[in-house]
Amino acid sequence: INITRVSSCAGTDTTEGGGGGGGGGTAKVYEVTDTSNTKHISDDSSESNRTRIVEKINSSSSALVGKITKQLNIPIVKFGSPGATPVINAKIWNSAGAVIYTSPTTFAPNALGTTFDATAIKVFDFTTNTRVFAVGDRIGLEYTGTSAGNDIMIGYSTSEGTGSSGSYVQHYEGTTWENQTSRRLACTIFE
């Protein structure tokens, strides 16, 4: 019995606690669980116009290199009272910043909870993804809401987790990727 992931039979309910669109990953290749440190995502000047938070592969020694992501589990909570749109997307970007894959799973910010508990973990389906991770690739969330104080939050860790060596957090702020080399994105990635 695999109790470390949401069942691929979980269905397509993307509401809070619904588990997302299933997913197809079986082997865990990356896991960081610390959510005591958080960052807001909001395209508002109070949050440095931060619309993306990702884990960037920085080294060929990364456990992600050569892997094909099939599922991303990531805890997300709302802050304040964001609306139903824009929705939250999970994507893969290449080293040039071009979108390589967008998960068909999305979440409405207003349906999220406010506590980093078990219901905060949202499952993004990457089963049709064919991108083999290379150095410079990024995986993470994009949210383009513009309301100050009504946005979403995700967690990060200042410690290494399973498979997180050789990668680090980046924020996309305005038009620039900002390195956060001492941080790791709190999520689980399956191949």
C-alpha positions in Angstrom: 0.0 0.0 0.0 1.4 3.4 -1.0 0.4 5.9 1.6 2.8 8.7 0.6 0.7 10.0 -2.3 -2.9 10.6 -3.4 -4.3 7.7 -5.3 -4.4 8.0 -9.1 -8.0 6.9 -8.7 -8.9 10.0 -6.7 -11.0 11.5 -9.5 -11.0 14.9 -11.1 -12.5 17.0 -8.3 -10.3 20.1 -8.0 -12.1 21.7 -5.1 -10.5 22.1 -1.7 -9.7 18.6 -0.3 -10.8 17.0 -3.6 -7.3 15.9 -4.4 -7.0 17.3 -7.9 -7.1 15.5 -11.2 -5.6 12.2 -10.1 -2.1 12.0 -11.4 0.1 9.3 -12.7 3.4 9.4 -10.9 4.5 6.4 -8.8 8.2 7.0 -8.0 9.0 10.0 -5.7 12.0 11.9 -6.9 11.8 15.1 -4.9 10.3 15.8 -1.5 10.5 18.9 0.7 7.9 19.2 3.4 8.7 22.3 5.5 6.0 24.9 5.2 7.0 27.0 8.2 8.5 29.5 5.8 6.1 30.9 3.3 6.0 33.2 0.3 3.0 35.1 -1.2 2.3 34.9 -5.0 0.7 38.1 -6.2 1.3 40.4 -9.2 1.1 43.3 -6.9 3.9 45.7 -6.0 3.6 44.8 -2.3 4.8 41.3 -3.3 7.4 42.5 -5.8 5.0 41.6 -8.7 5.8 37.9 -8.0 3.7 35.7 -10.3 5.7 32.4 -10.2 7.6 30.4 -7.6 9.5 27.4 -8.9 12.2 24.9 -8.1 15.1 25.4 -10.6 17.4 22.6 -11.6 20.8 24.2 -11.1 23.2 21.2 -11.5 23.6 18.0 -13.4 23.8 16.3 -10.0 20.2 17.1 -9.3 18.0 14.0 -8.8 15.5 15.6 -11.2 17.8 15.6 -14.2 16.7 13.0 -16.7 13.3 12.5 -15.0 9.9 13.1 -16.6 7.5 14.6 -14.0 4.1 12.9 -13.9 2.6 14.5 -10.8 3.3 17.5 -8.6 1.8 17.6 -5.0 2.2 21.0 -3.5 0.6 22.7 -0.4 -1.2 25.9 -1.3 -3.2 28.2 1.0 -5.1 31.4 0.4 -4.3 34.7 2.2 -7.2 37.1 2.6 -10.1 36.7 0.2 -8.8 36.1 -3.3 -11.4 35.6 -6.0 -12.2 32.5 -8.1 -10.0 33.8 -10.9 -7.4 33.9 -12.1 -6.8 30.2 -11.4 -3.5 28.7 -10.1 -1.5 26.8 -12.8 1.5 24.4 -12.5 4.0 24.5 -15.3 7.4 23.5 -16.5 9.7 26.2 -17.9 13.0 25.7 -19.7 16.2 27.6 -19.1 15.2 30.3 -21.4 11.9 30.8 -19.5 9.6 29.4 -22.2 6.7 27.3 -21.0 7.3 23.6 -21.9 4.3 22.1 -20.2 1.2 23.2 -18.4 -0.7 20.8 -16.2 -4.4 20.5 -17.1 -5.2 20.7 -13.4 -6.0 24.2 -12.0 -7.3 25.5 -8.6 -9.5 28.4 -7.8 -7.8 30.5 -5.1 -11.1 31.3 -3.3 -11.6 27.5 -2.7 -8.3 27.0 -0.8 -8.0 26.7 2.9 -6.0 28.9 5.2 -3.9 26.4 7.0 -1.0 24.2 5.8 -2.6 20.9 6.8 -3.4 17.8 4.8 -6.1 19.5 2.8 -3.7 22.2 1.6 -1.8 19.6 -0.5 -3.1 20.0 -4.1 -2.3 17.4 -6.8 -1.4 18.6 -10.3 -1.6 16.0 -13.1 1.5 15.8 -15.4 0.7 12.4 -16.9 0.9 13.7 -20.5 4.1 15.6 -19.9 7.0 14.3 -22.0 9.7 16.8 -21.0 12.9 15.1 -19.7 14.3 17.5 -17.1 17.5 19.2 -18.0 19.8 21.7 -16.1 18.1 25.1 -16.1 14.5 23.7 -16.2 12.0 24.9 -13.6 8.8 23.4 -12.2 6.3 25.3 -10.0 3.3 27.5 -9.7 2.0 30.5 -11.6 -0.7 32.9 -10.2 -1.4 36.3 -11.8 -3.8 37.7 -9.3 -3.2 41.4 -8.6 -4.9 42.1 -5.3 -2.7 43.3 -2.4 -3.4 41.1 0.6 -5.8 38.7 -1.3 -3.5 36.1 -2.8 -2.0 32.7 -2.3 0.9 31.3 -0.3 3.2 28.3 -0.7 6.0 27.0 1.5 9.7 26.5 1.3 12.5 25.1 3.3 16.0 26.3 4.1 17.2 22.7 4.4 17.7 20.0 1.8 15.0 17.4 1.3 14.8 14.2 -0.7 16.2 14.8 -4.2 16.5 18.6 -3.7 20.3 18.8 -3.9 21.3 20.6 -7.1 18.2 22.8 -7.2 16.8 25.9 -5.5 13.9 28.2 -5.5 13.4 31.0 -8.0 10.8 33.8 -7.9 9.6 35.4 -11.2 9.2 39.1 -10.2 8.0 41.5 -12.9 10.2 40.3 -15.8 13.1 38.8 -13.9 13.9 35.4 -12.3 15.2 36.0 -8.8 17.5 33.3 -7.3 16.8 32.1 -3.8 19.7 29.7 -3.6 19.3 28.8 0.1 15.7 27.7 -0.3 13.9 24.6 -1.6 10.3 24.5 -2.8 8.0 22.6 -0.4 6.4 20.0 -2.7 6.6 16.4 -3.8 7.5 15.5 -7.4 6.7 12.0 -8.8 8.0 10.5 -12.1 
